Amino acid sequence: MATALITGASAGIGAVFAQELAARQTNLVLVARSEAKLQQLAQQLQEQYKIQVDFLIQDLTEATAATDVFDAVTEKGLTIDLLINNAGFGEYGSFAELDGEQQLKMIQLNILASVALTHKFLPGMRQRRNGGIINMSSVAAFQPMPYFSVYAATKAFVLSFSEALAAENKSYGVHVLAVCPGPTDTNFFQEADFPSMLADVAAQNYTPSEVVVREALKGLENKQTTVVPGALGNQLIANLPRFLPREGVLSLWKNILGASERKK
């Protein structure tokens, strides 16, 4: 039976990945900061699907996080067949006015943790000539976004990094996929402190988390390198830079995302 490691597994898309993979009889290693939520989810999935579920309490913004996770998995004698780098967060606002430490933590979690975990688990997959890595990016990855600058930049890194790894590791039987969802039915926009007006617009265009996860797993099975799940609107956002000059894209997103800033 295969084993998947999921970061950010206590809620949102990570928890849905856990549910869907458990239903497919995949053993799990769940990683997040919330012990109570992980313990509850692990117990529920073990009882419902009769699989093995381990969980690790870990803050992935810590410098040694990837090593700590890898060492814990190794000590348990587990082999990771599927790595899902799902943990991440965003924050809305003018970069100059946002907390600098929080922006660095975003880079640490969205980029450095994913790179470090991938570097830990990828060599074993290559040696076994089998494995998969899903990196959660975003439709924000396809263009710079004023008032969402650091988040969009981190997701652009994840997209580029994933596509490059997909090409490097295809011949080793390891498939790497970047998943680029648009607005999804999680607490993302509330936690990112989006103005209610923008959050309400996003809510009208939500893709269910279950759809994101199923399309991601289907994309991995089909050996795709990039998946933009959900409605046509997500495809339009992802392809804007193909139809508008770069300055036009910047102006568009400044007007959309900066609407609340202009009211200050």
N, C-alpha and C positions, 0 to 999 in steps of 0.2 A: 504494500500500500504506500502510495506517495505521501510526502510530507511537504506542506507549504508553510512558510514563515510570513506573517503579515504584520507590518508596522501600522501604528494608529488603528489598532484592531478593536478598541473598546466601544466605538460609536461610528455612525455615519457609513461611508462607503467601506471602510475597513471591516466593520461588523457584518456588513452584507456579504463581502467576500468570504468571510468566515462561514457564514450560514450556507452560502451556495456551495462552497468547496466541501463542507461537511456533508451536505446532501449528496455529493458525488463521491463519498467515501474516501476523502482525503484527510489524513492526520494533520494536525495543526500545531503551530507554535505562534501564539498571539503575543504581540509586544505593544505596550502602551504604558502610560504613567498611572492610570487608575486601577489600583489593585481590586477594589470592590467590583467594578464593572467587568474586569477581565475574569475574575473568579466566577461571577454569576454566568457570564457567557460561556466560559469553558465547561462549567457543570451542566448547563442546559444542552450544549452540543454533544457532550459525551453521553448523556442519558438518552437523548433523542436519536442519535445516529450510531452509537456504539463504536466510536472512534477514539483515538488517543489525542487529547488536547493538553498541551503544556502552555504555560504562560510565563512571561518575564516582565517584571516591573522595571521599566527603564525610561529615563528622560534622554531622548536622542539628541538633545542639544548639548549634552556633556561631551567633552573632548574624547573620552575613552569609550563612548557608548557602543560603537560598532565592535570593538575588541571585546567588551564585556558580553555583548549578545553572542558573538561567535564562540567565545570560550564557554559560555553557559550551555549552548547547543552542543558543543563538542563533548563537554562533561556528561551530558545526558545520553551520549552515543547516538545522536540523531543525524540523519542525512537530509539536507534540504534540497528538494527537487524543484520547488517553485518559490522564488523570492518575490514578494510584493511590497515594493517601497511606496507605501500609501500615506504615511504620516506627513503632515505639512499644515501650514496656515498662511493666511494673508492679512493685510491691514490696509484699510482705506485712508487716504489723506494726502496732503502735500508733504513730500519727502522732508523738506526743511523743518516742518513743524512736528513730525512724528518722533517718537522716542528712538534714539539711535541704537541703543542696546537691543531693543525689540527687533529692529531691522536686521541686525547682525544675527540674532537668534533665528530669524526667518531663513536667512542664508544657510545657517548651520543645519537647520532641520530639513529644509526643502532641497538643498544641494549636497552639503558635506556628508550628512548622515547616509543619504542614498548612495553616494559615491563610495563611501567607506564600507558600507554593508555589501555592496556589489563586489568590491574588490576582495572582501573576505570570502564570499560564497561562490563567486564565479570560477576560480581555479578548480575547485572540486567538481563542478558541473562539467567543465572542459575535460577533466581527466576521465570522468564517467561517460563522456560523450552523450550527455543527456541532461536536460534541464530547461528551465524557463525563468525569465525575469520580467515582471511587469512594473514599470515606473509610472506613477501617476503624474501626468503633466496637466495641461489645461488648454482650452481654446485661447486663453490669454497668451500662450506661448508664441503665437504666430505674428504678433505685432507688439510694439511698445505701447504701454497704457499709462498716460498721465494720471496721477492720483492713485495709481495702483502699480507704481513703477518697479519696486523691488520684487513684489510677487510675480508680476509678468516676466521680469528678467530671470527669476529663478526657474520659472517653468519653461522659458526658452532654452535655458541650459539643459534641463531634464530632457526636453525633446531632442535637442542636438546630440547629447550624450547617448541617449538610448538608440537613436538611429545609427550612430557610428558603431556602437557595440553590436547591434544586430548584424551589421555587415562583417565585423571582425570575427564573430563567433558562430556564424551560420554553419561553417564547415565542421565545427566541433559538436554539432547537434544541440547547441544551446540557442534558444530563441528569445529575443529581447523585444519587448513591445512597449511603446509609449502610448498611454491612454490620455486623451485630451477632451475631457467632458466640458460642457458649458454649465450653466446654472443647474444645480442638482438639489434634491429635497433633503438637504442637511442643514445644520446650523451655521454653515460657513459664513453667510453674509452678516448674520448677527454677530458672530465672533470677530469678524473682520471690521466691525463697527461701520458698516455702510449706512449712509443716510436712509431713513425709512422709505423715501420716495424711490430711490434706486433699488432697495431691497424688495419693494413691492413689485416693481417692474420685473425683476429677476424671478420672483416667485410665480409670476404668470407664465413663465417659460421654463419651469422646472422639468428636468428629466428625472424619472424615478431612479433611485440608487440601484434598484434591482436590474433596470435596463442597462445602466452603465456597467455593472459587473458582468452581466451575461454577454454583452457585446465585447467586453474586454477579453473574457475567457474564450469566446468564439474566435476573436482576432488572433489570440495566441495559438489556438488549435489550427487555424488556417495559415500560421506562420507570417502574419502581417507584421509590419514594423511600426505602424501608426494606426490608431483607431480614434475617430471622432464620434462618440456615441450620441444617440438621441435624435432630436428633431432636425429638420432642414436648417433652422436658424443657426445651429451650431456649425454646420458646414459653411454657411455664409460668413460667419465671423472668422473661421479658420482660413477662408480663401479671400478675405478682403484685400490683402496685400497684392494679390494677383490682378486685381481690377482697378485699384486706385494707386496713385503715386504715394510714396512714403509720407510726404508732407500732408497729403490729403487724409491718410489714415490717422496720423497724429492729431490733426485738427478735428476729425470726427470724434475720436475718443476723448479729446480734451473737452469738447462741447457736451458729450454725453455724461462723462464721469465728473466733470467739473461744475455741473449745474448747481449742486448744493454749495460748492465753494464760492460761487459768485454771489450767493445770498448773504454771505457773512458781512 
